[in-house]
Amino acid sequence: MIVTRFAPSPTGLLHLGHAFSALTGWRAAREAGGRFLLRIEDIDAGRCREEFVAAILDDLTWLGLDWDGPVRRQSEHFDDYRAALDTLSRLGLLYPCFCSRAEITRALAAPQGDEGPAYPGTCRHLSDADRAARIARGDGYTLRLDVARAALLAGALDWDEDGKGRVAADPQREGDVVLARKDFPASYHLAVTVDDALQGVTLVTRGEDLFAATAIHRLLQALLGLSAPRYRHHPLLTDASGKRYAKRDRAPSIKALRAAGRSREEIRAWSTNRGRET
């Protein structure tokens, strides 16, 4: 049975791009007689808001989308992510990174070596004593995955991509990604991988901007002994000028379009036609 999901983060209102993504997963499930799940990715307590959760549910219902089973909220499942981190720690694959964003930006502005444009591994080779001392004095840090070591342990990996067949995974291109922070137990990469496995998702439908990240997710699945779903990375929804819909660019929200008198049928048609309004 096909099981898909839509997993918005309640940091703002849904826009047309979200509607397109939700409808893509919903249609894939319903046309195959499968299940469509809804997940709220609300780990970031500093940015997530309950009013946006309510608005997401209201907009999806208005669009005519239904979902199966209870809504999974990441903030209620921190123990799942801590268990995954414990497994990776026992494998010797995590290390604390004390670099600020400014320090990383400066490092990436310098000429690159064999590691390319990803995080240059500044903290990877700190001694255990240095790490313990910095943690003891309260320095902020993230937990990064030693991707080169993890890739050696996992071996060659690939994934099943709709329309492309088997795609070779090259997680080292993404560098040593952050899997957790000092103040919360999971990054997007870790949480989405654990959630999809625990929810039994068999087909992940999401934007093509996350295509490259799939290599990291495939690596985490192998390391944690999790099942690997099939993937379908759809084109990103754009407006009439070809600009991608995004929260940061204040894309028109579904709520605003509803208030302006746009019908559900219009919005669903825009999504079907990839958002090119006439």
Wavefront OBJ file of the C-alpha trace (Angstrom):
o trace
v 0.000 0.000 0.000
v 1.217 3.483 -0.868
v 1.591 5.794 2.133
v 2.429 9.448 1.491
v 2.601 12.473 3.762
v 2.538 16.257 3.874
v 4.774 17.757 6.550
v 4.547 21.553 6.851
v 6.318 23.630 9.471
v 3.981 26.031 11.329
v 6.205 29.084 10.975
v 3.764 30.887 8.693
v 0.660 30.499 6.585
v 0.365 28.019 3.726
v 0.876 29.427 0.239
v 0.277 28.057 -3.255
v 3.537 26.118 -3.208
v 2.394 24.287 -0.104
v -0.976 23.573 -1.710
v 0.780 22.075 -4.725
v 2.976 19.853 -2.549
v 0.066 18.717 -0.372
v -2.119 17.940 -3.371
v 0.709 16.011 -5.039
v 1.043 13.653 -2.074
v -2.711 13.437 -1.464
v -3.473 12.545 -5.081
v -0.696 9.938 -5.211
v -2.184 8.206 -2.185
v -5.856 8.494 -3.087
v -5.423 7.419 -6.725
v -3.650 4.261 -5.523
v -6.114 3.533 -2.719
v -3.386 4.292 -0.181
v -3.012 6.431 2.913
v -2.196 10.124 3.199
v -0.660 11.333 6.465
v -0.278 14.791 7.948
v 2.728 15.702 10.082
v 3.463 19.028 11.757
v 7.196 19.744 11.887
v 7.223 21.940 14.986
v 10.588 21.233 16.595
v 11.690 24.866 16.401
v 9.693 26.246 19.324
v 11.110 29.717 18.784
v 9.502 30.095 15.361
v 6.498 27.752 15.368
v 3.098 29.092 16.418
v -0.125 27.352 17.391
v -2.156 29.788 15.314
v -0.288 28.582 12.236
v -1.045 24.954 13.128
v -4.736 25.810 13.272
v -4.504 27.717 9.988
v -2.782 24.770 8.271
v -5.538 22.378 9.297
v -8.209 24.849 8.247
v -6.651 25.537 4.824
v -6.138 21.849 4.038
v -9.722 21.050 4.982
v -10.972 23.953 2.859
v -8.946 22.633 -0.087
v -10.797 19.332 0.246
v -7.856 17.293 1.540
v -8.389 14.625 4.176
v -5.776 12.592 5.997
v -5.608 9.222 7.672
v -4.980 8.733 11.368
v -3.903 11.331 13.925
v -1.628 14.237 13.047
v 1.944 13.554 14.158
v 3.616 16.507 15.846
v 7.381 16.337 16.094
v 7.414 18.243 19.386
v 5.667 15.249 21.003
v 8.280 12.720 19.892
v 11.653 14.015 21.076
v 12.448 10.607 22.578
v 12.422 9.076 19.082
v 15.088 11.506 17.896
v 17.203 11.099 21.030
v 17.166 7.335 20.518
v 18.423 7.796 16.954
v 21.169 10.155 18.142
v 22.194 7.619 20.795
v 22.578 4.970 18.092
v 24.738 7.242 15.939
v 26.791 8.241 18.978
v 27.481 4.610 19.866
v 28.733 4.146 16.308
v 31.198 7.013 16.858
v 29.663 9.121 14.097
v 28.764 12.344 15.938
v 30.944 15.220 17.078
v 30.171 18.603 18.668
v 30.716 21.650 16.476
v 31.288 24.984 18.208
v 31.498 27.120 15.079
v 29.189 30.103 14.765
v 27.468 30.819 11.477
v 29.832 33.743 10.943
v 32.876 31.514 11.442
v 31.523 28.948 8.999
v 30.802 31.676 6.450
v 34.351 32.975 6.728
v 35.765 29.468 6.375
v 33.684 28.810 3.282
v 34.832 32.097 1.744
v 38.429 30.851 1.819
v 39.819 28.716 -1.039
v 38.299 25.251 -0.817
v 40.231 22.002 -0.560
v 39.106 18.481 -1.303
v 35.998 18.891 0.858
v 34.407 21.411 -1.500
v 31.861 24.041 -0.488
v 30.240 22.095 2.367
v 31.117 22.582 6.052
v 34.933 22.319 6.163
v 35.117 20.107 9.251
v 36.699 22.719 11.516
v 35.676 20.951 14.732
v 35.944 17.376 13.489
v 39.498 16.925 14.725
v 39.243 18.586 18.131
v 40.525 16.396 20.934
v 38.121 14.832 23.402
v 39.648 17.018 26.106
v 39.019 20.203 24.100
v 35.438 19.181 23.413
v 34.747 18.336 27.061
v 36.253 21.609 28.259
v 34.199 23.734 25.886
v 30.984 21.926 26.741
v 31.743 22.246 30.464
v 32.127 26.017 30.210
v 28.778 26.305 28.435
v 29.818 26.988 24.845
v 27.006 26.573 22.348
v 27.331 23.702 19.932
v 25.613 21.529 17.370
v 26.047 17.812 16.780
v 27.336 17.013 13.317
v 27.484 13.711 11.482
v 30.945 12.599 10.378
v 29.705 11.846 6.889
v 32.942 10.405 5.508
v 33.174 7.889 8.340
v 29.444 7.152 8.122
v 29.649 6.568 4.368
v 32.458 4.061 4.849
v 30.376 2.207 7.405
v 27.201 2.203 5.295
v 28.801 1.366 1.938
v 27.370 2.210 -1.471
v 23.791 3.487 -1.362
v 21.080 4.505 -3.785
v 17.376 5.270 -3.810
v 14.354 4.695 -6.013
v 13.270 7.949 -7.698
v 10.029 8.058 -9.679
v 10.825 8.747 -13.317
v 14.564 8.204 -12.887
v 14.933 4.702 -11.477
v 17.827 4.037 -9.117
v 19.827 7.134 -8.168
v 23.277 6.786 -6.609
v 23.544 8.549 -3.251
v 26.605 10.723 -2.629
v 26.148 12.017 0.932
v 29.673 13.434 1.132
v 28.671 16.226 -1.229
v 26.515 17.631 1.569
v 29.350 17.651 4.102
v 29.046 17.020 7.838
v 25.422 18.023 8.324
v 23.930 19.159 11.634
v 21.720 16.511 13.255
v 20.914 18.247 16.548
v 21.547 21.408 18.526
v 22.292 22.053 22.161
v 18.741 23.249 22.821
v 16.689 20.787 20.770
v 17.222 17.143 19.840
v 16.971 17.004 16.076
v 17.546 18.859 12.837
v 15.348 18.517 9.785
v 17.547 15.753 8.350
v 17.289 13.499 11.389
v 13.661 14.174 12.250
v 12.293 13.665 8.745
v 14.187 10.389 8.338
v 12.998 8.985 11.665
v 9.428 10.224 11.187
v 9.018 8.763 7.708
v 10.196 5.363 8.928
v 8.062 5.336 12.080
v 4.979 6.426 10.150
v 5.478 3.754 7.494
v 5.772 6.222 4.609
v 6.434 4.340 1.363
v 6.460 7.282 -1.079
v 7.962 10.649 -0.165
v 6.609 13.432 -2.379
v 8.403 16.747 -1.933
v 10.017 19.615 -3.834
v 13.000 19.134 -6.090
v 14.983 21.521 -3.872
v 15.366 18.573 -1.473
v 16.638 16.143 -4.098
v 20.300 16.413 -3.018
v 19.388 16.062 0.677
v 17.984 12.618 -0.069
v 21.541 11.263 -0.076
v 21.889 12.213 3.602
v 18.493 10.751 4.428
v 19.416 7.546 2.644
v 22.650 7.395 4.669
v 20.790 7.882 7.944
v 18.312 5.140 7.008
v 21.183 2.718 6.454
v 22.946 3.653 9.693
v 19.769 3.420 11.782
v 18.433 0.259 10.142
v 15.354 2.043 8.780
v 13.360 1.195 5.678
v 13.933 3.285 2.556
v 10.836 4.718 0.847
v 10.485 5.610 -2.806
v 10.877 9.294 -3.675
v 9.128 11.673 -6.040
v 10.690 15.130 -6.143
v 8.242 17.406 -7.908
v 8.994 20.729 -9.624
v 8.700 23.807 -7.460
v 5.588 25.880 -7.931
v 6.205 29.290 -9.508
v 4.156 32.374 -10.271
v 3.479 33.817 -13.749
v 6.980 35.340 -13.851
v 8.639 32.053 -12.970
v 9.491 33.044 -9.389
v 9.258 30.318 -6.781
v 6.607 30.664 -4.095
v 8.281 30.935 -0.670
v 7.425 32.211 2.818
v 10.474 34.430 2.947
v 9.333 36.199 -0.238
v 5.857 36.741 1.219
v 4.150 34.493 -1.291
v 0.356 34.981 -1.270
v -1.135 32.788 1.419
v -4.095 30.475 0.947
v -5.842 32.452 3.687
v -5.372 35.721 1.780
v -6.522 34.169 -1.478
v -9.612 32.825 0.252
v -10.355 36.247 1.719
v -9.976 37.770 -1.751
v -12.710 35.480 -3.032
v -10.621 32.849 -4.793
v -12.361 29.506 -4.919
v -11.033 26.113 -3.916
v -11.389 25.013 -7.543
v -9.187 27.890 -8.747
v -6.442 27.110 -6.269
v -6.525 23.420 -7.034
v -6.374 24.224 -10.757
v -3.362 26.496 -10.218
v -1.657 23.661 -8.386
v -2.451 21.223 -11.188
v -0.990 23.689 -13.704
v 2.052 24.374 -11.501
v 0.793 27.754 -10.383
v 1.058 29.728 -13.583
v -1.814 32.122 -13.143
v -3.654 33.598 -16.078
l 1 2 3 4 5 6 7 8 9 10 11 12 13 14 15 16 17 18 19 20 21 22 23 24 25 26 27 28 29 30 31 32 33 34 35 36 37 38 39 40 41 42 43 44 45 46 47 48 49 50 51 52 53 54 55 56 57 58 59 60 61 62 63 64 65 66 67 68 69 70 71 72 73 74 75 76 77 78 79 80 81 82 83 84 85 86 87 88 89 90 91 92 93 94 95 96 97 98 99 100 101 102 103 104 105 106 107 108 109 110 111 112 113 114 115 116 117 118 119 120 121 122 123 124 125 126 127 128 129 130 131 132 133 134 135 136 137 138 139 140 141 142 143 144 145 146 147 148 149 150 151 152 153 154 155 156 157 158 159 160 161 162 163 164 165 166 167 168 169 170 171 172 173 174 175 176 177 178 179 180 181 182 183 184 185 186 187 188 189 190 191 192 193 194 195 196 197 198 199 200 201 202 203 204 205 206 207 208 209 210 211 212 213 214 215 216 217 218 219 220 221 222 223 224 225 226 227 228 229 230 231 232 233 234 235 236 237 238 239 240 241 242 243 244 245 246 247 248 249 250 251 252 253 254 255 256 257 258 259 260 261 262 263 264 265 266 267 268 269 270 271 272 273 274 275 276 277 278
